């Protein structure tokens, strides 16, 4: 999972600098992006490890993560999560996320 966050932040930093953001602005945006990704990943872990999984909460969290990855420029991950939207089987989603986000603890 850390590699996914690192990859995303590296992409985002290149994009932010290309857009002309100052170093200070980049740092704030990257910190905010990292915090948001970590929060949503924690939320997803909690949903998927709960005995009574809520597929709607799972889908909402996947959607939020997809948006974060897309906004930060990691379109590979955003597209992979987009492919999971609409799935109604938590076990299939868990299996896919282990490969996409390297989340072995779900």
C-alpha positions as CSV (number, residue, x, y, z in Angstrom):
1,X,0.0,0.0,0.0
2,X,2.8,2.4,0.8
3,X,4.1,2.0,-2.7
4,X,0.7,3.0,-4.1
5,X,0.7,6.2,-2.0
6,X,4.3,6.9,-3.0
7,X,3.6,6.4,-6.7
8,X,0.6,8.6,-6.5
9,X,2.4,11.4,-4.7
10,X,5.3,11.3,-7.1
11,X,2.9,11.7,-10.0
12,X,1.0,14.5,-8.2
13,X,4.2,16.4,-7.4
14,X,5.2,16.4,-11.1
15,X,1.8,17.6,-12.1
16,X,1.6,20.3,-9.5
17,X,5.1,21.6,-10.4
18,X,4.1,21.6,-14.1
19,X,1.0,23.6,-13.2
20,X,3.3,26.2,-11.6
21,X,2.5,25.7,-8.0
22,X,5.2,26.9,-5.5
23,X,7.1,24.4,-3.4
24,X,5.1,25.4,-0.4
25,X,1.8,24.9,-2.3
26,X,3.0,21.5,-3.5
27,X,3.9,20.4,0.0
28,X,0.5,21.3,1.4
29,X,-1.4,19.7,-1.5
30,X,0.7,16.5,-1.2
31,X,0.2,16.3,2.5
32,X,-3.5,16.8,2.1
33,X,-3.7,14.2,-0.7
34,X,-1.7,11.7,1.4
35,X,-3.9,12.2,4.4
36,X,-7.1,11.8,2.3
37,X,-5.9,8.6,0.7
38,X,-4.8,7.1,4.0
39,X,-8.2,8.0,5.6
40,X,-10.2,6.5,2.7
41,X,-8.0,3.3,2.7
42,X,-8.5,3.0,6.5
43,X,-12.3,3.4,5.9
44,X,-12.2,0.7,3.2
45,X,-10.2,-1.7,5.4
46,X,-12.8,-1.3,8.2
47,X,-15.7,-1.9,5.8
48,X,-14.1,-5.0,4.2
49,X,-12.9,-6.6,7.4
50,X,-16.3,-6.1,9.2
51,X,-18.3,-9.3,9.5
52,X,-21.4,-7.5,8.2
53,X,-20.0,-5.7,5.2
54,X,-22.0,-2.8,3.8
55,X,-21.6,-2.8,0.0
56,X,-23.0,0.7,-0.4
57,X,-20.4,2.1,2.0
58,X,-17.8,0.1,0.2
59,X,-18.8,1.5,-3.2
60,X,-18.9,5.0,-1.8
61,X,-15.4,4.6,-0.4
62,X,-14.1,3.1,-3.7
63,X,-15.6,6.1,-5.5
64,X,-13.9,8.6,-3.2
65,X,-10.6,6.8,-3.7
66,X,-11.1,6.8,-7.4
67,X,-11.6,10.5,-7.3
68,X,-8.5,11.1,-5.2
69,X,-6.3,9.0,-7.4
70,X,-7.7,10.7,-10.5
71,X,-7.3,14.2,-9.1
72,X,-3.7,13.4,-8.1
73,X,-3.0,12.1,-11.6
74,X,-2.7,8.4,-10.9
75,X,-5.1,7.5,-13.7
76,X,-4.0,3.8,-13.7
77,X,-5.3,3.3,-10.2
78,X,-8.4,5.5,-10.9
79,X,-9.3,3.3,-13.9
80,X,-8.8,0.1,-11.9
81,X,-11.1,1.3,-9.2
82,X,-13.6,2.5,-11.7
83,X,-13.8,-1.1,-13.0
84,X,-14.9,-2.1,-9.5
85,X,-17.7,0.3,-9.2
86,X,-21.0,-1.4,-9.5
87,X,-19.6,-4.8,-8.2
88,X,-22.0,-6.1,-5.6
89,X,-19.7,-8.8,-4.2
90,X,-17.5,-7.7,-1.3
91,X,-15.3,-10.8,-1.6
92,X,-14.6,-10.1,-5.3
93,X,-13.8,-6.5,-4.4
94,X,-11.5,-7.6,-1.6
95,X,-9.6,-9.9,-4.0
96,X,-9.2,-7.3,-6.6
97,X,-8.0,-4.6,-4.1
98,X,-5.3,-7.0,-2.8
99,X,-3.8,-6.9,-6.3
100,X,-4.6,-3.3,-7.3
101,X,-3.7,-1.5,-4.0
102,X,-1.5,-4.2,-2.4
103,X,-3.8,-4.4,0.6
104,X,-3.0,-7.8,2.0
105,X,-4.7,-7.1,5.3
106,X,-8.3,-7.0,4.0
